[in-house]
Every structure is written in C-alpha cells, then in structure tokens.
Amino acid sequence: MLVKALEKLFNISPPEFSRTSYAWLLKFLLKLGSIIGTTMVVSIFVTRYSIGALPFVFLIQALFTIGGMFLSSIIIHRFQLRYLIVFHLIAGAIVLFLASFAGDNMFLFLASMIFVGGVTIPQSQILLSNYIEDFFTPGEAVRIFPVIESAEVIAGIGAGFLVSQVFPMDLGVRFVYVWAALLLVLSLVIFFFQPHSPKFLHYLFEITHQKKRTKTKNIFTDGFKEILRIPFLKILFVAMFCYWLLFQFIEFQFTKVVHDSLEHGNVEGEMAQSLGSLHLFFYSLALVMQLMLAGRIMKYLGTAGGFLFHALVSLMGVIGLVFGFGHFATMLVKNNYEMSGVVFKSSYENSYYAFKHGTQRFYRELFEGAVAPAATVFATAVLSLLNWFFIDEHLPIVTNLLLVFATFGLVVLAAMMKEPYTNMVKQHLFHPVKHSPQGHILEILAEQGHKNNVDDLMNFYKLCGKKYKSHVLQLLTQKPDTKVVNFLLMILHHSAEKDVIDVLQALEHNVLLKQSYAGSPYLKQKVIKTLHLFFEKQTSELVQVGVLRALYNIDSGAPAFFVHVIAKDVSPKVLSECLHLISLSRDEEKYFFIQKYLRHDNPLVRAEAVRTLMLSPKFKKDAQLIFESFLKSSTDEEKLAFVEKLYKIQSEKSYMALMGWVHDQNQLVRCSVMAAVLKQHHYHIAQTFAHELLQASDEVLEHIEKLLRDGSQHLKSVIGQALLQQSALHGINVQKKDLESVLSHLTPDKLSRLYKAYKACGCTDESQYVEDILETLFAEQNPISSYILAEKAL
C-alpha cells in the first residue's frame, strides 16, 4: 500500500520503483557520511587554527581530488563499476578507522580526513553517478532523477540534525566511527544487492566482449579533442568551472559569517552545532524545491533551461550582497544557491545521456574529478591574493563583486547552451556512430527546450528503419501540436500494415484528440472523417480493429459508427471488437442489442457477448449457460476465444478449466492458456511458459504479443526473468546468482529466439538490448552487411 502511494506521489511506475529506491539509498548513505565528516572537519580546523587558513584545506583537498582522478582513470574502464565503488568505499573506511588512533596528532588526523574527503569520497561519488545512470533511460531520468537527488537533500537534513542535536558537544574525533560505518554499510549494499535492470545486462555484455582496452593517455587526448570539437561541451566545461567556483566562494563566505557570529569562536562543539543547524534549515528548503517543483521545472524548461534557471536565481541572491555583506544577505545567497542547485544538478545529470556513447565515464571523471577541484584551487588562490592585498574592512566588498561577475558569467554561459545542446543531440541522432543509443537520443530530443524538435522527430521517422518508428510515434503523440496530427494522417495512407497499426495507436492516444479535450474540434472532425473513409478501404482485420479503437478514444459518437459496421459483412474479429466497444458505453440499451449474439456461430463473438451480458441482471442467466459450455469446450477455437475474452470471469472455475488445457496438443492453445494463467497472478507456470516461448513459431509469438499487451509491468518482469533463466538452462551452466552474464554467452541463434520471446512478452528494454547485441555480433563478423544480416536474424 505504501509502495503504491509513493509511486503515485512521485510519478514512478512499478518496474522503476526498485531501481529508484536502490539508487536513492546509495546516494543517501554516501551524502550523509560526507556531510557529517565535512562539517566536523571544518569545525575542528577553524576553531583550532583560523578561518583565514580554511581555503588552504580546500586547496589541498582539491589537489588530492585531481591526483585521485588521474589514478582512477587508469582502471576506470578495466573493471565493473560496482567493484570500483566498493574498493574506494572500503579504502575510505579503513583510512578513517586508522585516523581515529591519531587523534592526539592533529596534523596526521586532519591529513587523513583531507585524503578521504579529497580522494575516496569524490571518486565514489563520480563512480556512483555513472553506476546509477546505467539503470535509467533519458525519459525516465527527467522524472526520476529529481527524486533520487532528494536523497542528498534529505541526507543534508539528517546530517544537520545529527550534528546539531544528537552528537554530544565533546564528540571530537570519534565522529570518524560514524562516517566509516556509513561507508561500510554502503559498500555492503552495493556488493550484495542489485535491482534487475536490462541496462546493466547490456553493460555486462560490453565489458565481456571488449577486446581492446583504451590506453589512459588516449582517453585524455581523445576526450579533450572531443570537447574542443563540440560547442556544447566547451560551454559546459567553462560553466561547470564557474558553478564550482561560486560554490567555493559562497561556502567560504557562509563559514566566515557563522564563525564571526559565535560568541566563542574557538569552541568546536558550538561551531559544529551552528553549521549543523543551518544545514538542517537550508536542506529542508531544498527538499521542498526538490520534491514539489524541480520535476515540474525540468519538464517545462528542459535540460538547457535548468542550467539557466539556476544561474538567474543565484544572480538575484548575489546581487543582494553588493548592498551589504551581512548575516542575512549571505544566508539568502546560500539558500538561493542550494535550492536552485537542485535543478542545476538534475540538468547536469540529464545532459550525460546526450554525450557520445562510451564517453560518459571520462567526462564525469573530468568534470567532477578535475574541473571541480581546479575551480577550488583557483578560488583558493583568489581568496589568498585578496587577503594579501586588501585589508579586512574592504575584503568582503571585493569578494562580493567577484561573486557578481562570476554569477553573471554563468548566466551568459547557460543562455548560450540551448542551441549547441540541441545541435549536439541532432548530430548524434542523424549521424549516429557505432553502438549509438538512438533510442535515448530520441527521448532527449523530445524534451522541452529544443527548437523545432517536433519537425526533427517527424523527419527522423521518414529516415529511420523499423527499429525506431514505433518509438518516434510514442514521443510524437505527447506533443500538443496540430502538425503531429496532420503528419500522422499523411503517413497513415503510405505505411505498411505494422506501421499503420502503430500510427493508429498514436492517433488514439494523441493529447489533442482525446474525447475530454475540446481545444481542436475541427481537427478532430477531420481525423474522424479520415478514419471512417480509411476503414471502408481496408481488408486487414487488424487494421480495421485499430481504426475502431482509435475512433472510440477520439469520437464521442463512435458507437453509432460501430452499429453501422456491424450491419455489414465483417469478420468475426471486427464484429467482436465492435461489440466490445459498444459494451463500454453507459447506455443500458446495449444489453438488448448484444444479447442476440449469445448464440452466434463464431466462438469469439459468443465469448464477447457473454462477457458483456454477465454484467446484466436480465441476461446473466443466459450468459452463464454459454459460459459453462466454454468451460467444457473441446475445440481449439473455443479455447482461444475463452482465453481472449472470458478467463477473468469466475476466476476459480476459469483457473481449473485453464489448467486442464495447459498440456493441449496445439502449441498456440498451450501458450495462450499459460499466458492467461500468468495474468491471473499464478506465476508458478512462468518457467514452463518461457520454455514454450523459446521454441514457439512466429505465428504463436505474434498471438501471445496481443494477449500480453495489457499485462502489468510486474508480469512482464516475471516472464522476462523466466526467459533469461530458460536461456541459461539451454546449453549454459550458469548459477542463479550469475544469470546477468547469460547474454554474453548465448549463440546468435539463441539470442535471436530470446529477442523474439522478449518482444512477444512486451519486455521492451530487454528486447532492445538483445537486438543491439545481435547487431554487434553481426558487425564483428561482417561490418559491410551487418545491418542486413541482423534484420534477417530478427
């Protein structure tokens, strides 16, 4: 109950919940320990030395971070991310534990703290961000990343409360035990737990089949060449420098104000409690921003707009400092920076999906492991020079002016990002490189903030192969643009049957054509008239059914057309669909209209009539008799009709009948019956069903795809896991805990069967990545004809 409430509150679908909660917990534990440790270290240092020496701590820690980045770059592409993260976390916990014995030697103790804060924690954060990114698509990330990032905000609140209210005043250096314990718990969670994610399976495949290891020097050389070549990356490079430069200036001003406000500035406990209380306040406000507004702002402004939003809000706060350096003005700047920084961080994380595939780790390592500490070094140098040349009375004024200039520069850079960002996305879409995740690029291009993105999506539809056509249509249908509707009507008459069905579904779900939306009445009438004429010209019953469903969702007067269709000589499939759509109306007369079909010659039509009339007190008795006859059926047609229409009625009786047909000689009947049993939440049959699917014909798989189209995500996940296990059992000795490596050991033939089974069950992500693997294998065998071979295999 609680899980469902959280899913609805944060707009998370059921299959996303486990991945989201897992990522949230990882972020929370790391940030909680980091804030507790940093707050206590700053308090100890400032009270035992001086506030003027604090920039040198930042400087040394930044140099450690840069050194850690160079060391990490040597191994980052050689091992799985989770093992690298665990290594850094355990190393940090060991250093913290050993440092606790050096409490009497303050120099050694602080040096250990700076090492942990400068090397192990930053590297863990960088690697963890890469690790979490693999679990989500760009479309999911726009909704989910603000929720995941709230973990850091809540961790800030928790850390502030612990430091200011729970920890005793004389805790001293013993806080390292708390920090080390959190790092160990986090490492255990990463090592022993992991949610199912097809993205991770795909990543494992790439690691297993990677034959060449890129040399470290080439990573940096190629990466910097890429930055100089792409305008957006150049702008982002400088913008991130300004962002972290501002952070250091604001953090220094904030700490100085807190220190100066204390009556006894040399008391460590008092300093720690003041910082903790203010962290509690700022992060509480940021949490409200994170959960209530960040997602909506990102959805409205897009990724590039999120950068600009943060820059403008920060500028408004910084300008206030010019009119007087004081407690309130500094708190306001800190508050504005933290709250709008939530949106900036989400934009920054989302932008990684637009980078060239395979370069994300390097760029994150560069931005967070080199640019961020370089900004710290620069800020420290500037603060030291200002402290050298200006007296204390004028120092705040000069520092505030620098803050204004730096923030204004960030505003200019953020405003320049929009067009280069769009151009980079379009470049990857229309000129893809090998293994380019074009599905991700499509989702990015569909975001708000891109100029002419509707036209670009429509142009891409004309150029792309069948692999992405359905995906493009799904994205277009969410665009409230009349051009989209006219485009759908145009391609409706010039598409193959499979594409026509996808176009009809796009019209059915288009936001401008919903029955409840009255903003485009003339456009709706145009679509309705076109669909009426289109129906009359069709001979395919699948297309006719698609037209009927589209009309039902678009036209409030559609039942009249359905009656008109029934009067014609149509196929049983089309007739049963008409009866079904008529049954959805609130008109009580529908039962009198449908009751005459209870004894129709075709089982599918009879089954549809039974399903409707079982809800009518007047006709329920007659419908029950026909229902009982279906339970005792011996023909394949009646069994299939029962599975398609009636298995949900009187579930216990239906279940017993279905279990009696599980071993039917007809494979189509067997698979259909097992699909119905699974949809009744009897998952014990999943392994048998998966075994059948891996050997089923294309005709059977096509029928199963229709039956499972309305299945829950949990059902599809259960079937997907069963398919993976059955694939492992067919010629591979893989233990249960190692099932994620199955894909990397399957032959092309078994991968092709698995792909078709995944697709039939609606496991979209899994089928997409298995398809990518097949294309990769064929490309390695014959690069010239790889695309043709892959199409034949699929």
Disulfide bonds with the S-S distance in Angstrom:
none
